Structure formats: structure tokens, C-alpha cells
Amino acid sequence: MPRVNYRTSDVKLMARMMRAEAEGEGKQGMLYVGNVIVNRIVANCLDFKGLR
């Protein structure tokens, strides 16, 4: 069960953000960036307001 609703375009955008932020850190670093993105959406962070 996903933590947030998503579309294919959302997955592609998140993959681009993860790679841009942590490509040099390897898969583990990119996974951490992805976790931060999802946590901010779940927490309704001000930077991601209105995405729920």
C-alpha cells in the first residue's frame, strides 16, 4: 500500500529529483532523498502545500 497517491508522471519526477540530489551517493543516498520527499508530503510540509 503506497504512503501517498501518485501517477506515472509523479514517479518520473521523483526519480529525476532523487538522481539530481544524490547521484554521487549511490542507490542508498537516492533512497534517502526519496524518503525525505515522501515524508514531507505526508507531513504536509509548507514546501509541498496542496499536494494531498
ABEGO torsion letter per residue (X at the ends): XBABBBBAAAAAAAAAAAAAAAAAAEAAAAAAAAAAAAAAAAAGBAAABGAX
